[in-house]
Amino acid sequence: MLKRLDFNSNPYVGVFCRANDDIAFVHPFLQDKEKEAIREVLKVKIIETTVGGSTVMGSLIALNSSGAVVADFVGDEELDVIKNFFGDNVLVIKDKFNAAGNNILANDYGAIVHPMMGDETIKDIKGVMDVEVERGTIAGIKTVGMAAVVTNRGMLCHPKIEDDEKRNLEELFSVPVSIGTVNHGVPYVGAGMVANGKGAIMGSKTTGIEMGRIEDALDLIGE
């Protein structure tokens, strides 16, 4: 299922929400109709929290089915909310590049991270997410979480992705990689949409042609 929707009048919905196939982290200030749309489209349980008081959950949390990575300024109560779902499989990232959602892209088969992340951080991410982790870029962009969206069914990337990047991503994530845009031509698809294996929500400016590409890329036809 696909739906065009803004979060509190902002079309960059991927900045404010992070989801896997079971849950979606959102900030507590979303309108009820927006939270209901997330439940309906992604078929998930809504988890309301902030990270260090910030509402940009999509930028500050990365997750797959096994675990989550969160920015190191997360508060104790906020961390408890995340651990209520993932238990001990939560990494509070101490790396310089600690905006986890911006700098990590993951599904249940692999993860790519900012090319300047430290060795110890990569080892810790591998431990909590239980996947192979590689440094890399997408279309030369280091903030890989904003340059693409990946689920266990497919990946949508920035249109200027290089051929060698595409091959590496398909091997690492074990899904087909396609290109596209959101919000009427914005190439940072990770910022403009949130998706899982059941559906996708994208900003209201997204065109019908863009929605068709998203549906194909993430294998959501018929969902």
C-alpha positions in Angstrom: 0.0 0.0 0.0 1.2 3.5 -0.8 0.1 6.8 0.5 1.0 10.5 0.0 1.1 12.3 3.3 2.9 15.1 5.1 3.8 15.0 8.8 2.7 18.2 10.4 2.7 19.8 7.0 6.3 18.7 6.2 6.8 16.4 3.1 10.1 15.0 4.3 8.4 12.2 6.2 11.6 10.0 6.2 13.2 12.5 8.5 10.5 12.0 11.2 9.8 8.3 11.1 11.9 5.1 11.0 10.2 1.7 10.5 10.8 -2.0 10.1 8.1 -4.6 9.3 6.8 -4.6 12.9 7.1 -1.1 14.4 7.6 2.5 13.5 9.3 5.1 15.7 7.6 8.5 15.6 7.7 11.6 17.7 4.8 12.2 20.1 3.6 15.3 18.3 2.3 13.8 15.1 -1.4 14.3 14.6 -3.6 11.3 15.2 -4.6 11.0 11.6 -0.9 10.8 10.6 -0.2 8.0 13.1 -3.3 6.1 12.0 -2.0 6.4 8.4 1.3 4.9 9.4 -0.5 2.0 11.1 -2.7 1.4 8.1 -0.1 1.7 5.4 2.9 0.0 7.0 0.9 -2.3 9.2 3.0 -1.7 12.2 2.8 -0.8 15.9 3.5 2.9 16.6 6.2 3.6 19.1 6.2 7.3 20.3 9.5 8.8 21.6 12.1 11.4 20.9 15.9 11.2 20.9 17.5 13.8 23.1 14.2 15.7 22.8 14.5 15.8 19.0 11.6 14.9 16.8 13.7 13.8 13.7 13.4 10.1 14.5 14.2 9.0 10.9 17.6 10.8 11.1 18.6 9.6 14.5 17.6 5.9 14.5 18.5 3.0 12.2 17.0 -0.4 12.6 16.2 -3.8 11.0 14.3 -6.7 12.5 17.2 -7.7 14.8 18.3 -4.4 16.4 18.5 -0.7 16.5 21.2 2.0 16.5 20.5 5.4 18.0 22.4 8.7 18.4 24.5 9.0 21.6 22.5 11.9 23.0 19.5 9.7 23.6 18.1 10.1 27.1 17.7 7.2 29.6 13.9 7.2 29.3 14.0 7.4 25.6 16.5 4.5 25.4 14.2 2.5 27.6 11.4 2.9 25.1 13.6 1.5 22.3 14.9 -1.3 24.5 11.3 -2.3 25.3 11.2 -3.7 21.8 14.8 -4.7 21.0 16.0 -5.7 24.4 19.8 -5.5 24.6 20.2 -5.3 20.8 20.4 -1.5 20.9 23.6 0.3 20.1 24.1 3.9 21.4 26.5 5.0 18.7 29.6 6.8 20.0 31.0 7.5 16.6 31.5 11.1 15.3 28.9 10.3 12.7 26.2 9.5 15.3 23.0 10.5 13.4 22.3 6.8 12.9 19.4 7.2 10.5 21.3 9.5 8.2 24.5 7.5 8.2 23.3 3.9 8.3 21.1 2.1 5.7 20.1 -1.5 6.7 17.7 -4.3 6.1 17.8 -7.9 7.4 20.5 -8.9 5.0 23.1 -6.1 5.1 24.0 -2.6 6.1 26.0 0.2 4.5 27.4 3.0 6.6 29.1 6.4 6.2 32.6 5.8 4.7 34.3 7.5 7.6 32.8 5.4 10.4 35.2 3.8 12.7 36.1 0.1 12.8 34.8 -0.4 16.3 31.5 1.2 15.4 31.1 -1.0 12.4 31.8 -4.1 14.5 29.2 -3.0 17.1 26.6 -2.3 14.3 27.2 -5.8 13.0 26.6 -7.2 16.4 23.3 -5.6 17.1 21.9 -5.9 13.6 23.3 -9.3 12.9 24.3 -8.5 9.3 27.3 -7.8 7.2 28.3 -4.1 7.4 30.3 -2.2 4.8 31.4 1.4 4.3 30.2 3.0 1.1 28.4 5.8 -0.7 25.3 6.1 -2.8 25.7 8.5 -5.8 28.8 9.6 -4.0 26.8 10.7 -1.0 28.1 9.7 2.4 24.9 10.1 4.3 23.6 6.8 2.8 20.4 6.7 5.0 19.1 9.8 3.2 20.2 8.8 -0.3 18.2 5.5 -0.4 15.4 3.5 1.1 15.7 -0.3 1.6 13.4 -3.0 2.8 13.7 -6.8 2.6 12.0 -6.7 -0.8 13.8 -3.9 -2.7 15.8 -0.7 -2.7 15.1 2.8 -4.2 18.2 5.0 -4.6 19.3 8.4 -5.6 19.2 8.6 -9.5 22.9 9.4 -9.9 24.0 6.1 -8.3 27.2 4.7 -9.9 27.1 1.3 -11.6 29.7 -0.1 -9.2 27.7 1.2 -6.2 24.6 -0.4 -7.5 26.3 -3.8 -8.0 27.7 -3.6 -4.4 24.4 -2.7 -2.9 22.5 -5.5 -4.7 25.1 -8.0 -3.4 25.1 -6.6 0.1 21.4 -6.2 0.6 20.3 -9.2 -1.5 17.5 -7.2 -3.2 17.1 -5.5 -6.5 18.2 -1.8 -6.7 16.3 0.8 -8.6 16.5 4.6 -8.9 13.8 7.2 -8.4 12.8 10.5 -6.7 10.2 11.8 -4.3 8.4 15.1 -3.7 8.4 16.1 -7.4 12.1 15.4 -8.2 13.9 15.3 -4.9 16.7 12.7 -5.2 17.1 12.2 -1.4 14.5 9.5 -1.3 15.4 8.5 2.3 14.4 11.9 3.5 11.2 12.0 1.6 9.7 8.6 2.4 9.4 5.8 4.9 8.8 2.2 3.9 8.8 -1.4 4.9 7.9 -4.7 3.2 4.2 -3.9 3.5 3.9 -0.3 2.3 5.4 3.1 1.8 4.5 6.7 2.8 5.9 9.6 0.8 5.5 13.3 0.9 2.4 14.9 -0.6 4.4 16.5 -3.5 5.3 13.1 -4.9 4.0 12.6 -8.4 2.1 9.6 -9.7 5.0 8.6 -11.9 7.3 8.7 -8.8 4.8 6.6 -6.9 4.8 4.0 -9.7 8.6 3.7 -9.5 8.5 3.4 -5.7 5.9 0.7 -6.0 8.0 -1.2 -8.5 11.3 -0.7 -6.7 10.0 -1.9 -3.3 7.9 -4.7 -4.8 4.7 -3.4 -3.4 2.4 -4.1 -6.3 -0.7 -5.7 -4.9 0.1 -4.7 -1.3 
